Structure formats: structure tokens, C-alpha cells
Amino acid sequence: MFKHKIDIRQGNGESKVNKFWNSLDYWEAVNLLTTIIKATNPNISSEDAYSEAIATYADEAKSLYLIDQTIHSGIH
């Protein structure tokens, strides 16, 4: 029914996910990634989720992928 494109570009050539990501400061981004990691891995400790979020933050492609997947698939 609905087709999802991971890189839907806006008029300026920047994807919506990229634009959102670029609007976050470091702490907002790490907190968002921690929340996503914790929500998708319920058995992970908060400390481990935070450590993984910091490592993930360094990999922008992985960060953008996680955000995109969370937005478009939801957390169950």
C-alpha cells in the first residue's frame, strides 16, 4: 500500500531524517539513541545502552539508519 523510501529528499537535497539529526545537539542525539537502543533491546542495561549509543553516535550512517527504522517501523 505505502512504499517507504529511506532517503526522501526535501527541496534542499537533505533528507528529513538528516535534517532532524542535524537539529540535535550531542546530548539530545545520545539520549535519543540510548532510548532507541533500550527500547529495541529490553534486556540491555541502561549503562550498556548508553555506551552503545555513544559508539553509535560516532557512526552517522548507523545513527541515521536506527532513527529511520524507528520512525517507520515503530517500537512494539
C-alpha positions, -999 to +999 in steps of 0.1 A: +000+000+000+025+026+011+061+025-001+088+039+021+120+054+007+147+057+033+161+089+017+131+111+009+147+144+000+134+178+007+138+208-016+174+215-004+185+179-011+187+169+026+166+140+038+141+145+065+160+122+088+192+140+081+176+174+088+162+161+121+196+145+131+214+178+123+190+197+145+200+177+176+229+186+198+253+159+211+233+151+243+200+151+225+213+127+199+229+104+225+198+104+246+176+096+216+199+067+205+200+054+241+162+054+241+160+036+208+186+010+218+170+004+252+135+001+236+147-023+209+168-044+233+147-047+265+173-069+283+202-044+279+211-023+309+208+014+308+245+018+312+252-006+283+226+012+261+243+045+269+277+031+260+263+017+228+246+050+220+279+069+223+296+044+200+267+046+175+268+084+176+303+082+160+288+063+131+264+087+115+252+063+089+242+038+116+226+065+137+205+077+107+195+041+100+184+035+135+163+067+136+148+060+102+139+024+112+123+036+144+103+063+127+090+040+101+085+007+119+076+018+155+086+001+186+064-028+197 
